[in-house]
Amino acid sequence: MLERLFALSERGSNVKTEVVAGCTTFLTMAYIIFVNPSILAEAGMDHGAVFVATCLAAAIGCLIMGLVANLPIALAPGMGLNAFFTYGVVMSMGYSWQSALGAVFLSGILFFLLSAFKVREWIINAIPMTLKKGIATGIGAFLAMIALKNAGIIVDHPATLVTLGTITDFIPLMSIIGFFLVAAFTARHLKGGVMLAILIMTLIGLASGDVQYAGIVSAPPSLAPTFLQMDLHAALELSMLSVVFAFLFVDLFDTSGTLIAVTHKAGLADDKGNVPNLGKALMSDSIATVAGASLGTSTTTSYIESASGVAEGGKTGLTAVVAGGLFLLSIFFAPLAGMIPTYATAGAIFYVAILMLFGLRDIDWDDITEAAPVTVVLLFTPLTFSIANGITLAFITYTFVKVVCGKWQEVTTSVWVLTAIFVAKIAFVG
């Protein structure tokens, strides 16, 4: 049955290899089941319900990707987008978390339609690589700012806006130690290193009395506080347009980049770099986002950490199915997730931020028309505390700088259209 479903021998794999690969992928990305609830809880969402929604959304995404697209790529609520959900849409823009869930739901529906009608290739190919890379690095800077703020390493200041906090205090110090542990474990390619660092910092919290023991395993918390709570009416307001676009574009670019990178590493892409079952893979991602929003979590997307499973020999969807099964089992570890303190996850968030900033090395810094929009999105995303603002200003800067520098012919039709939409949004909505 497994051979028929996943074509194991055809891709040069076997059940044992795929199971090991699936476990490896799960361990490298399992930190999300601790980090995501802690971030979304700050938006006012129920921690236990979000924990269950995170596990279920990841499991659904992995199972669909494995069974439908037959690719060794795992999915879960994405880092960066969960931070934008809480700190940007809810805490900064003032929308309710129900409205934010509605925006995530709509972005998933749009993603599905783009995949079904094959518009995705036009968008992916028409958006310049500079903007794709720039948006990713902007999100990385945004995550770094959030990690430093939550850890108390960066604090507000009436004269300079921000300043260095008292890093010898318990929480900042523990956050720094946590990051050092993540760096040490990942540099040594320790499987599950990020998750292990989070657990060690939690144990330190328990030993110091800062964290109260609540158990390890229990029946899953109720999903009722977040299930089908998205506010679609509010999400359809014109002022939410840029938010929906932000969720959509980041998910689209992130997923496309992950699919290309992981399938290339697995040797599944063809000579032209085309991803097998691309349409099914993108539709799997969009369905997972819709399901996740319905359950009560932010955008679900493909994880680049899937490359760790591929490195162990994973080549088929069975790898993703195994990872999905482990996410499903994780719903019984809610008490453990509830004990994780902020300083235990701050280092992990900062580590992910560093990974996202790697894209800066691919930018042509000698070309002002390429460097300017990247600099804008890199600075304005964290400083305005909004991925939507970063994307909006990056597109506008890219278009206008290209025009004034005499390179207007490099601006694609889709970029012109999106720039016009973003300018209109600023002019009429704010």
For each residue, the residues with C-beta under 8 A, 3 or more apart:
1: 4 5
2: 5 6 8 15 318
3: 6 7 8 9
4: 1 7
5: 1 2 67 70 317 318
6: 2 3 11 18 66 70 316 317 318
7: 3 4 10 11 70 316
8: 2 3 11 13 14 15 18 316 318
9: 3 12 13 14
10: 7
11: 6 7 8 268 315 316
12: 9 315
13: 8 9 17 18 313 314 315 316 318
14: 8 9 17 18
15: 2 8 18 19 318
16: 19 20
17: 13 14 20 21 312 313 314
18: 6 8 13 14 15 21 22 72 313 314 315 316 318 319 322
19: 15 16 22 23 318 322
20: 16 17 23 24 312 313 314
21: 17 18 24 25 72 309 310 312 313 314 319 322
22: 18 19 25 26 74 309 314 318 319 320 321 322 323 325 326
23: 19 20 26 27 322 323 326
24: 20 21 27 28 191 308 309 311 312 314
25: 21 22 28 29 72 74 303 305 306 308 309 314 319 320 322 323
26: 22 23 29 30 74 322 323 326 327
27: 23 24 30 191 192 195 308
28: 24 25 191 192 193 194 305 308 309
29: 25 26 32 74 76 303 305 306 323
30: 26 27 33 34 192 195 326 327 330
31: 34 35 194 195 198 345 348
32: 29 35 36 54 58 76 77 79
33: 30 36 37 51 54 55 58 76 327 330 333 337
34: 30 31 37 38 195 198 337 340 344 345
35: 31 32 38 39 79 82 198 345 348 349
36: 32 33 39 40 50 51 54 76 77 82 297 298
37: 33 34 40 41 47 48 50 51 54 337
38: 34 35 41 42 47 340 342 345
39: 35 36 42 43 82 83 85 86
40: 36 37 43 45 50 82 85 86 97 297 298
41: 37 38 44 45 46 47 50
42: 38 39 86 87 91
43: 39 40 85 86 90 91 97 100
44: 41 90 96 97
45: 40 41 49 50 97 225 226 296
46: 41 49 50 221 225 226
47: 37 38 41 50 51 337 338
48: 37 51 52 221 222 225 334 338
49: 45 46 52 53 221 222 223 224 225 226 227 296
50: 36 37 40 41 45 46 47 53 54 226 296 297
51: 33 36 37 47 48 54 55 221 331 334 337 338
52: 48 49 55 56 220 221 222 223 295 331 334
53: 49 50 56 57 223 226 227 292 295 296 297
54: 32 33 36 37 50 51 57 58 76 77 297
55: 33 51 52 58 59 327 328 330 331
56: 52 53 59 60 223 291 295 327 328 331
57: 53 54 60 61 75 76 77 288 291 292 295 297 300
58: 32 33 54 55 61 62 74 75 76 77 300 324 327
59: 55 56 62 63 324 325 327 328
60: 56 57 63 64 287 288 291 292 300 324
61: 57 58 64 65 74 75 76 284 285 287 288 291 292 300 324
62: 58 59 65 66 74 75 320 321 323 324 327
63: 59 60 66 67 320 321 324
64: 60 61 67 68 69 284 287 288
65: 61 62 68 69 71 73 74 75 281 284 285 288 302 317 320
66: 6 62 63 69 70 71 72 316 317 318 319 320 321 324
67: 5 63 64 70 317 321
68: 64 65 277 280 283 284 317
69: 64 65 66 73 277 280 281 284 317
70: 5 6 7 66 67 276 277 316 317
71: 65 66 259 262 263 268 276 277 281 316 317 320
72: 18 21 25 66 262 266 306 309 310 314 315 316 317 318 319 320
73: 65 69 258 259 262 263 281 302 303 306 320
74: 22 25 26 29 58 61 62 65 302 303 305 306 309 319 320 323 324
75: 57 58 61 62 65 284 285 288 300 301 302 303 320
76: 29 32 33 36 54 57 58 61 300 301 303 327
77: 32 36 54 57 58 81 82 292 297 298 299 300 301
78: 81 82 250 251 254 298 299 300 301 303
79: 32 35 82 83 143 349 352
80: 83 84 139 140 142 143 250 352 356 387
81: 77 78 84 85 139 247 250 251 298 299 301 387
82: 35 36 39 40 77 78 79 85 86 297 298 299
83: 39 79 80 86 87 88 142 143 146 349
84: 80 81 87 88 89 139 142 246 247 250 298 386 387 388
85: 39 40 43 81 82 88 89 90 97 100 104 298 299
86: 39 40 42 43 82 83 89 90 91 97
87: 42 83 84 90 91 92 146 385
88: 83 84 85 91 92 93 243 385 386 387 388
89: 84 85 86 92 93 95 99 100 103 243 388
90: 43 44 85 86 87 93 94 95 96 97 100
91: 42 43 86 87 88
92: 87 88 89 385 386
93: 88 89 90 243 386
94: 90
95: 89 90 99 100 234 240 243
96: 44 90 99 100 231 234
97: 40 43 44 45 85 86 90 100 101
98: 101 102 229 230 231 234
99: 89 95 96 102 103 231 234 235 240
100: 43 85 89 90 95 96 97 103 104 243 298
101: 97 98 104 105 226 229 230 231 293 296 298
102: 98 99 105 106 230 231 232 233 234 235 236 240 293
103: 89 99 100 106 107 235 240 243 244 247
104: 85 100 101 107 108 230 247 289 292 293 298 299
105: 101 102 108 109 230 232 235 289 290 293 294
106: 102 103 109 110 232 235 236 244
107: 103 104 110 111 244 245 247 248 251 289 299
108: 104 105 111 112 286 287 288 289 290 292 293 299
109: 105 106 112 113 286 290
110: 106 107 113 114 244 248
111: 107 108 114 115 248 251 252 282 285 286 289
112: 108 109 115 116 283 286 287 290
113: 109 110 116 117 119
114: 110 111 117 119 120 123 252 282 286
115: 111 112 118 120 279 282 283 286
116: 112 113 283
117: 113 114
118: 115 121 279
119: 113 114 122 123
120: 114 115 123 124 252 256 279 282
121: 118 124 125
122: 119 125 126 414
123: 114 119 120 126 127 252 414
124: 120 121 127 252 253 256
125: 121 122
126: 122 123 412 413 414 415
127: 123 124 131 132 249 253 412 414 415
128: 131 132 398 410 412 415
129: 132 133 362
130: 133 134 363 364 370 373 374 398
131: 127 128 134 135 373 377 394 395 398 415
132: 127 128 129 135 136 253 257
133: 129 130 136 137 359 360 362 363 374
134: 130 131 137 138 359 363 373 374 376 377 378 394
135: 131 132 138 139 249 250 253 377 387 390 391 394
136: 132 133 139 140 253 254 257 356 359
137: 133 134 140 141 356 357 359 360 374 377 378
138: 134 135 141 142 377 378 380 381 382 387 390 391 394
139: 80 81 84 135 136 142 143 250 356 381 387 390
140: 80 136 137 143 144 352 353 354 355 356 357 359
141: 137 138 144 145 353 357 378 379 381 382
142: 80 83 84 138 139 145 146 353 381 382 385 387 390
143: 79 80 83 139 140 146 147 349 350 352 353 356
144: 140 141 147 148 350 353 354 357 382
145: 141 142 148 149 154 382 385
146: 83 87 142 143 149 150 349
147: 143 144 150 151 175 346 347 349 350 353
148: 144 145 151 153 154 346 350
149: 145 146 152 153 154 155
150: 146 147 175 342 346 349
151: 147 148 154 171 172 175 176 342 343 346
152: 149 155 165 166 169 171 172 175
153: 148 149 164 165 167 172 175 176
154: 145 148 149 151 162 163 164 165
155: 149 152 162 163 164 165
156: 161 162 163
157: 160 161 162 163
158:
159:
160: 157 163
161: 156 157
162: 154 155 156 157
163: 154 155 156 157 160
164: 153 154 155 167
165: 152 153 154 155 169 172
166: 152 169 172
167: 153 164 172 173 176
168: 172 173
169: 152 165 166 172 173
170: 173 174 208 210 343
171: 151 152 174 175 342 343
172: 151 152 153 165 166 167 168 169 175 176 343
173: 167 168 169 170 176 177
174: 170 171 177 178 201 204 205 341 343 344
175: 147 150 151 152 153 171 172 178 179 342 343 346 347
176: 151 153 167 172 173 179 180 347
177: 173 174 180 181 201 204 347
178: 174 175 181 182 197 198 200 201 343 344 345 346 347 348
179: 175 176 182 183 346 347 350 351
180: 176 177 183 184 347
181: 177 178 184 185 196 197 200 201 347
182: 178 179 185 186 193 194 197 347 348 350 351
183: 179 180 186 187 351
184: 180 181 187 188
185: 181 182 188 190 193 194 196 197
186: 182 183 189 190 193 194 351
187: 183 184
188: 184 185 193
189: 186 193
190: 185 186 193 196
191: 24 27 28 308
192: 27 28 30 195 196
193: 28 182 185 186 188 189 190 196 197
194: 28 31 182 185 186 197 198 348 351
195: 27 30 31 34 192 198 199
196: 181 185 190 192 193 199 200
197: 178 181 182 185 193 194 200 201 344 347 348
198: 31 34 35 178 194 195 201 202 340 344 345 347 348
199: 195 196 202 203 344
200: 178 181 196 197 203 204
201: 174 177 178 181 197 198 204 205 341 343 344 347
202: 198 199 205 206 211 339 340 341 344
203: 199 200 206 207
204: 174 177 200 201 207 208
205: 174 201 202 208 210 211 339 341 343 344
206: 202 203 209 210 211 212 213 339
207: 203 204
208: 170 204 205 211
209: 206
210: 170 205 206 341
211: 202 205 206 208 339 341
212: 206 339
213: 206 339
214: 335 338 339
215: 218 335 336
216: 333 335 336
217: 332 333 335 336
218: 215 332 334 335
219: 332
220: 52 223 331 332 334
221: 46 48 49 51 52 334
222: 48 49 52 225
223: 49 52 53 56 220 226 227 295 296
224: 49 227
225: 45 46 48 49 222 229 296
226: 45 46 49 50 53 101 223 229 295 296 297
227: 49 53 223 224 294 295 296
228: 294
229: 98 101 225 226 296
230: 98 101 102 104 105 235 293 294
231: 96 98 99 101 102 234 235
232: 102 105 106 235 236
233: 102 236 237
234: 95 96 98 99 102 231 237 240
235: 99 102 103 105 106 230 231 232 240 243 244
236: 102 106 232 233 240
237: 233 234 240
238: 241 428 429
239: 429 430
240: 95 99 102 103 234 235 236 237 243 244
241: 238 244 245 421 425 429
242: 245 246 388 389 391 392 422 425 429
243: 88 89 93 95 100 103 235 240 246 247 388
244: 103 106 107 110 235 240 241 247 248
245: 107 241 242 248 249 388 391 418 421
246: 84 242 243 249 250 387 388 391
247: 81 84 103 104 107 243 244 250 251 299
248: 107 110 111 244 245 251 252
249: 127 135 245 246 252 253 391
250: 78 80 81 84 135 139 246 247 253 254 299 387 391
251: 78 81 107 111 247 248 254 255 285 289 299 301
252: 111 114 120 123 124 248 249 255 256
253: 124 127 132 135 136 249 250 256 257
254: 78 136 250 251 257 258 301 302
255: 251 252 258 259 281 282 285 301 302
256: 120 124 252 253 259 260 282
257: 132 136 253 254 260 261 304
258: 73 254 255 261 262 301 302 303 304 306
259: 71 73 255 256 262 263 275 278 281 282 302
260: 256 257 263 264 269 273 275
261: 257 258 264 265 304 307
262: 71 72 73 258 259 265 266 302 304 306 307 310
263: 71 73 259 260 266 268 269 275 276
264: 260 261 267 268 269 273
265: 261 262 307 310 311
266: 72 262 263 310 314 315
267: 264 315
268: 11 71 263 264 275 276 315
269: 260 263 264 273 274 275 276
270: 273 274 276
271:
272:
273: 260 264 269 270
274: 269 270 278
275: 259 260 263 268 269 278 281
276: 70 71 263 268 269 270
277: 68 69 70 71 280 281
278: 259 274 275 281 282
279: 115 118 120 282 283
280: 68 69 277 283 284
281: 65 69 71 73 255 259 275 277 278 284 285 302
282: 111 114 115 120 255 256 259 278 279 285 286
283: 68 112 115 116 279 280 286 287
284: 61 64 65 68 69 75 280 281 287 288
285: 61 65 75 111 251 255 281 282 288 289 300 301 302
286: 108 109 111 112 114 115 282 283 289 290
287: 60 61 64 108 112 283 284 290 291
288: 57 60 61 64 65 75 108 284 285 291 292 300 301
289: 104 105 107 108 111 251 285 286 292 293 299 300 301
290: 105 108 109 112 286 287 293 294
291: 56 57 60 61 287 288 294 295 300
292: 53 57 60 61 77 104 108 288 289 295 296 297 298 299 300
293: 101 102 104 105 108 230 289 290 296 297 298 299
294: 105 227 228 230 290 291
295: 52 53 56 57 223 226 227 291 292
296: 45 49 50 53 101 223 225 226 227 229 292 293
297: 36 40 50 53 54 57 77 82 226 292 293 300
298: 36 40 77 78 81 82 84 85 100 101 104 292 293
299: 77 78 81 82 85 104 107 108 247 250 251 289 292 293
300: 57 58 60 61 75 76 77 78 285 288 289 291 292 297
301: 75 76 77 78 81 251 254 255 258 285 288 289
302: 65 73 74 75 254 255 258 259 262 281 285 306
303: 25 29 73 74 75 76 78 258 306
304: 257 258 261 262 307 355
305: 25 28 29 74 308
306: 25 29 72 73 74 258 262 302 303 309 310 319 320
307: 261 262 265 304 310 311
308: 24 25 27 28 191 305 311 312
309: 21 22 24 25 28 72 74 306 312 314 319 323
310: 21 72 262 265 266 306 307 313 314 315 319
311: 24 265 307 308
312: 17 20 21 24 308 309
313: 13 17 18 20 21 310
314: 13 17 18 20 21 22 24 25 72 266 309 310 318 319
315: 11 12 13 18 72 266 267 268 310 319
316: 6 7 8 11 13 18 66 70 71 72 319
317: 5 6 65 66 67 68 69 70 71 72 320 321
318: 2 5 6 8 13 15 18 19 22 66 72 314 321 322
319: 18 21 22 25 66 72 74 306 309 310 314 315 316 322 323
320: 22 25 62 63 65 66 71 72 73 74 75 306 317 323 324
321: 22 62 63 66 67 317 318 324 325
322: 18 19 21 22 23 25 26 318 319 325 326
323: 22 23 25 26 29 62 74 309 319 320 326 327
324: 58 59 60 61 62 63 66 74 320 321 327 328
325: 22 59 321 322 328 329
326: 22 23 26 30 322 323 329 330
327: 26 30 33 55 56 58 59 62 76 323 324 330
328: 55 56 59 324 325 331
329: 325 326 332
330: 30 33 55 326 327 333
331: 51 52 55 56 220 328 334
332: 217 218 219 220 329
333: 33 216 217 330 336 337
334: 48 51 52 218 220 221 331 337 338
335: 214 215 216 217 218 338 339
336: 215 216 217 333 339 340
337: 33 34 37 47 51 333 334 340
338: 47 48 51 214 334 335
339: 202 205 206 211 212 213 214 335 336
340: 34 38 198 202 336 337 344 345
341: 174 201 202 205 210 211 344 345
342: 38 150 151 171 175 345 346
343: 151 170 171 172 174 175 178 201 205 346 347
344: 34 174 178 197 198 199 201 202 205 340 341 347 348
345: 31 34 35 38 178 198 340 341 342 348 349
346: 147 148 150 151 175 178 179 342 343 349 350
347: 147 175 176 177 178 179 180 181 182 197 198 201 343 344 350 351
348: 31 35 178 182 194 197 198 344 345 351 352
349: 35 79 83 143 146 147 150 345 346 352 353
350: 143 144 147 148 179 182 346 347 353 354
351: 179 182 183 186 194 347 348 354 355
352: 79 80 140 143 348 349 355 356
353: 140 141 142 143 144 147 349 350 356 357
354: 140 144 350 351 357 358
355: 140 304 351 352 358
356: 80 136 137 139 140 143 352 353 359
357: 137 140 141 144 353 354 360
358: 354 355 361
359: 133 134 136 137 140 356 362 363
360: 133 137 357 363 374 378
361: 358
362: 129 133 359
363: 130 133 134 359 360 370 371 374
364: 130 367 370 371
365: 370 371
366: 371
367: 364 370 371
368: 371 372 401 405
369: 372 373 398 401 402 405 407 410
370: 130 363 364 365 367 373 374
371: 363 364 365 366 367 368 374 375
372: 368 369 375 376 397 398 401
373: 130 131 134 369 370 376 377 394 395 397 398 401
374: 130 133 134 137 360 363 370 371 377 378 394
375: 371 372 378 379
376: 134 372 373 379 380 390 393 394 397
377: 131 134 135 137 138 373 374 380 381 390 391 393 394
378: 134 137 138 141 360 374 375 381
379: 141 375 376 382 383
380: 138 376 377 383 384 389 390 393 394
381: 138 139 141 142 377 378 384 386 387 389 390
382: 138 141 142 144 145 379 385
383: 379 380
384: 380 381 389 390
385: 87 88 92 142 145 382
386: 84 88 92 93 381 389 390
387: 80 81 84 88 135 138 139 142 246 250 381 390 391
388: 84 88 89 242 243 245 246 391 392
389: 242 380 381 384 386 392 393
390: 135 138 139 142 376 377 380 381 384 386 387 393 394
391: 135 138 242 245 246 249 250 377 387 388 394 395 422
392: 242 388 389 395 396 422 425 426
393: 376 377 380 389 390 396 397
394: 131 134 135 138 373 374 376 377 380 390 391 397 398
395: 131 373 391 392 398 399 415 418 419 422
396: 392 393 399 400 419 422 423 426
397: 372 373 376 393 394 400 401
398: 128 130 131 369 372 373 394 395 401 402 411 415 419
399: 395 396 402 403 411 415 416 419
400: 396 397 403 404
401: 368 369 372 373 397 398 404 405
402: 369 398 399 405 407 408 410 411
403: 399 400 406 407 408 411
404: 400 401
405: 368 369 401 402
406: 403
407: 369 402 403 410 411
408: 402 403 411
409:
410: 128 369 402 407
411: 398 399 402 403 407 408 415 416 419
412: 126 127 128 415 416
413: 126 416 417
414: 122 123 126 127 417 418
415: 126 127 128 131 395 398 399 411 412 418 419
416: 399 411 412 413 419 420
417: 413 414 420 421
418: 245 395 414 415 421 422
419: 395 396 398 399 411 415 416 422 423
420: 416 417 423 424
421: 241 245 417 418 424 425
422: 242 391 392 395 396 418 419 425 426
423: 396 419 420 426 427
424: 420 421 427 428
425: 241 242 392 421 422 428 429
426: 392 396 422 423 429 430
427: 423 424
428: 238 424 425
429: 238 239 241 242 425 426
430: 239 426
